[in-house]
């Protein structure tokens, strides 16, 4: 009996020690939410929000870089504990993961070269090539809603799609509004591009906002993140991070 009690105590201590550090992942190629700095360290809104949430929850935060289409597999195989990577909480993803409450919202938008004749219509997309992030909500929308009209080129990162647009290998790109504005259109690389067409928020594709993903069975952890999001919104820590990257409140996208 003593051995059983001792083993249980050791297991409990081991779990407690492990639980003190949350392994959080993002893809590191989605400025201004995550990108690699000159020193090789990841920076961005998602990284700073992750650290603020971990501090509020009283745990250490270990941030890992995982390619976008490997994030959910890494979560399910327990290589990471949470995804904080500007992920839309869609019904399809809810089949695999559990989401926190949203920590910001963001519509999908298109960007094209200034003066381009690309339009979101059958005639306007004839013979055109669209660049999207592979396995993203933008990929899903483009495949189902535009796939009969346009050729779709899929990329492992949004940066790759943007670079191919600048090089003329794709005619336009489709991503979330803040990433295209702050990570492309407002930077030197995107100076010859412009946003066009509708801003898309259809729940079927874009879900209920940008949320934190945890393993399907870990509702308690999702609830802890939700509570922490509410807390840092109330105590001003969220606004500090927001103001570091944006001159508007992205929580409700008040632009």
C-alpha positions in Angstrom: 0.0 0.0 0.0 2.9 2.4 0.9 4.4 1.8 -2.6 1.1 2.6 -4.2 0.7 5.8 -2.2 4.3 6.8 -2.9 3.9 6.1 -6.7 0.8 8.2 -6.7 2.5 11.0 -4.9 5.4 10.9 -7.3 3.1 10.9 -10.3 1.2 13.9 -8.9 4.4 15.8 -8.3 5.6 15.0 -11.8 2.3 16.2 -13.3 2.4 19.4 -11.3 6.0 20.1 -12.5 5.0 19.5 -16.1 1.9 21.6 -15.8 4.0 24.6 -14.7 5.2 25.0 -18.3 2.8 25.3 -21.2 4.3 24.5 -24.6 2.7 27.0 -26.9 3.1 26.9 -30.7 2.8 29.3 -33.6 4.1 29.2 -37.1 6.4 32.2 -37.0 5.7 33.3 -40.6 2.6 35.5 -40.1 3.6 39.1 -39.4 2.7 41.1 -37.4 1.3 38.2 -35.4 4.5 36.0 -35.5 7.8 36.3 -37.4 11.4 35.6 -36.9 13.5 38.6 -35.8 17.1 39.2 -36.9 18.3 37.3 -33.8 16.3 34.2 -34.8 13.8 34.7 -32.0 10.1 34.9 -32.7 8.3 38.2 -32.2 4.8 39.4 -32.7 1.3 39.9 -31.2 0.6 36.2 -30.8 3.9 35.6 -28.9 3.3 38.6 -26.6 -0.3 37.6 -26.0 0.8 34.0 -25.2 3.3 35.3 -22.6 0.7 37.6 -21.1 -1.9 34.8 -20.8 0.7 32.4 -19.3 1.6 35.1 -16.7 -2.0 35.6 -15.8 -2.5 31.8 -15.5 0.7 31.6 -13.3 2.6 29.2 -15.6 5.8 29.4 -17.6 5.4 29.8 -21.4 7.6 27.9 -23.8 7.0 29.2 -27.4 7.7 26.8 -30.2 7.7 27.3 -34.0 5.7 24.7 -35.9 4.7 25.0 -39.6 1.1 26.0 -40.0 -0.2 22.6 -41.4 1.6 20.8 -38.6 0.2 22.7 -35.7 -2.9 20.6 -35.0 -1.0 17.3 -35.6 1.6 18.5 -33.1 -1.1 19.3 -30.6 -2.8 15.9 -31.0 0.5 14.0 -30.6 1.3 16.0 -27.4 4.4 17.7 -28.8 2.7 21.0 -27.7 0.0 22.0 -25.3 -1.7 24.9 -27.1 -1.9 26.7 -30.4 -1.8 30.5 -30.3 -1.3 31.2 -34.0 -4.2 33.4 -35.2 -6.4 30.3 -35.8 -10.0 30.7 -36.7 -12.4 28.7 -34.5 -14.3 26.9 -37.2 -16.8 24.1 -36.8 -14.6 21.8 -38.8 -11.6 22.3 -36.6 -13.8 21.8 -33.5 -14.0 18.2 -34.6 -10.3 17.9 -33.7 -9.6 20.5 -31.0 -11.2 22.5 -28.3 -11.1 26.3 -28.5 -11.0 29.1 -26.0 -13.1 32.2 -26.4 -11.8 34.5 -29.2 -9.0 36.8 -28.4 -9.5 38.9 -31.5 -11.5 39.0 -34.7 -10.4 39.4 -38.3 -12.2 39.2 -41.7 -10.7 37.7 -44.8 -9.6 40.1 -47.6 -8.0 40.1 -51.0 -4.9 42.0 -52.3 -3.9 42.6 -55.9 -1.3 44.8 -57.7 -2.4 48.4 -58.1 -4.1 48.8 -61.5 -4.8 45.1 -61.8 -8.0 43.9 -63.6 -8.5 41.1 -61.1 -12.1 41.2 -59.7 -14.0 38.6 -57.6 -16.3 37.4 -60.3 -16.1 34.6 -62.9 -15.0 36.9 -65.6 -12.6 38.8 -63.4 -10.9 35.6 -62.3 -10.6 33.9 -65.6 -7.0 32.8 -66.2 -5.8 34.2 -62.9 -3.8 32.5 -60.1 -4.6 33.0 -56.4 -2.1 32.5 -53.6 -3.3 31.2 -50.2 -1.9 29.7 -47.0 -2.2 25.9 -47.4 -4.8 24.2 -45.1 -6.1 27.6 -43.9 -9.7 28.9 -43.8 -8.7 31.0 -46.9 -7.7 27.8 -48.7 -11.1 26.3 -47.8 -13.1 29.3 -48.9 -11.1 29.7 -52.2 -11.4 26.0 -53.0 -15.2 25.8 -52.4 -16.3 29.3 -53.5 -13.8 30.3 -56.2 -12.2 27.0 -57.3 -14.3 26.8 -60.5 -13.1 30.2 -61.6 -9.4 30.5 -60.6 -6.3 28.4 -60.3 -5.2 28.1 -56.6 -1.6 28.0 -55.6 -1.1 26.9 -51.9 1.9 27.9 -49.7 3.4 26.8 -46.5 3.5 30.4 -45.2 1.8 33.7 -46.1 5.2 35.3 -46.6 5.8 32.8 -49.5 2.5 33.7 -51.1 3.2 37.5 -50.8 6.6 37.1 -52.3 5.2 35.1 -55.3 2.6 37.9 -55.8 5.4 40.5 -55.9 7.3 38.3 -58.3 4.2 38.0 -60.5 3.9 34.2 -60.1 0.4 34.7 -58.6 -2.1 37.4 -59.6 -3.6 38.1 -56.1 -3.6 36.8 -52.5 -6.2 36.1 -49.9 -5.6 36.2 -46.2 -6.9 37.9 -43.0 -7.2 41.7 -43.1 -4.6 42.5 -40.4 -1.9 40.2 -41.9 -2.3 41.7 -45.4 -2.5 45.3 -44.2 0.2 45.3 -41.5 2.3 42.4 -42.7 2.3 43.3 -46.5 0.4 46.3 -47.8 1.9 48.8 -45.3 5.4 47.5 -45.8 7.8 48.3 -48.6 7.3 44.9 -50.1 3.6 45.5 -50.7 3.8 49.2 -51.8 2.5 48.4 -55.3 -0.5 46.3 -54.0 -4.0 47.2 -52.7 -6.9 45.6 -50.9 -10.0 45.0 -53.0 -13.2 43.1 -53.1 -15.4 42.2 -50.1 -14.4 41.6 -46.5 -15.5 38.1 -45.7 -16.7 36.9 -42.3 -19.0 33.9 -43.2 -19.2 31.8 -40.1 -19.1 28.6 -42.2 -15.6 29.3 -43.2 -14.2 31.9 -40.7 -15.8 30.6 -37.5 -16.5 32.7 -34.5 -13.2 34.6 -34.2 -9.5 33.9 -33.6 -9.1 31.5 -30.6 -6.6 29.4 -28.8 -6.7 25.6 -29.6 -6.0 22.9 -27.0 -6.6 19.1 -27.2 -10.1 17.9 -27.7 -10.4 16.5 -24.2 -8.9 19.5 -22.4 -11.9 21.8 -21.9 -10.6 22.8 -18.5 -7.4 24.3 -20.1 -9.5 26.1 -22.8 -11.6 27.6 -20.0 -8.5 28.7 -18.2 -7.3 30.5 -21.3 -10.8 32.1 -21.8 -10.7 33.3 -18.2 -7.2 34.7 -18.7 -8.3 36.5 -21.9 -11.1 38.2 -20.0 -8.6 39.1 -17.2 -5.9 40.7 -19.4 -8.6 42.6 -21.2 -9.8 44.0 -17.9 -6.4 44.8 -16.3 -4.9 46.5 -19.4 -2.3 43.9 -20.3 -4.1 43.1 -23.5 -4.2 46.7 -24.5 -0.5 47.1 -23.9 0.3 44.3 -26.4 -2.4 45.6 -28.8 -0.9 49.1 -28.8 2.6 47.7 -29.4 1.6 46.5 -32.8 -1.6 48.3 -33.9 -3.1 51.8 -33.7 -6.6 50.3 -33.4 -8.3 47.7 -31.1 -8.1 44.4 -32.9 -10.3 42.6 -30.3 -13.4 43.8 -32.1 -11.4 45.1 -35.2 -12.5 48.7 -34.5 -10.8 50.4 -37.5 
